[in-house]
Amino acid sequence: MNNIKTVTKYIGLTVAIMLLITVMMIQFLRVAFPIDPEMEARIPIMKERAEQRVTAIKQMQIEASCEDDRFDHNDCK
């Protein structure tokens, strides 16, 4: 019976230490990488600009392939 109490005590202490370490890691990450409301507001604008760049690059690739004789010219207008 004494062994069960000792094992239970050490398992409980181990779980408690793991929880404390987890809480401390979460606190550290919140301090190290804070949420910036100004940057959060800019994210939709950055996504929109990235989509515009993707479409512009695709258009430039199509135009470049139209000028090159090695490519199929079915996409050319």
TACOR-V239155 format. One record per backbone hydrogen bond with DSSP energy under -0.5 kcal/mol. NH is the residue of the N-H (numbers start at 1). CO is the residue of the C=O. If there is no record, write none. Layout:
NH|CO ; NH|CO
//
This chain:
5|1 ; 6|2 ; 7|3 ; 8|4 ; 9|5 ; 10|6 ; 11|7 ; 12|8 ; 13|9 ; 14|10 ; 15|11 ; 16|12 ; 17|13 ; 18|14 ; 19|15 ; 20|16 ; 21|17 ; 22|18 ; 23|19 ; 24|20 ; 25|21 ; 26|22 ; 27|23 ; 28|24 ; 29|25 ; 30|26 ; 31|27 ; 32|28 ; 33|29 ; 34|31 ; 36|34 ; 37|35 ; 40|36 ; 41|37 ; 42|38 ; 43|39 ; 46|42 ; 47|43 ; 48|44 ; 49|45 ; 50|46 ; 51|47 ; 52|48 ; 53|49 ; 54|50 ; 55|51 ; 56|52 ; 57|53 ; 58|54 ; 59|55 ; 60|56 ; 61|57 ; 62|58 ; 63|59 ; 64|60 ; 65|61 ; 66|62 ; 67|63 ; 68|64 ; 71|68 ; 76|73
//
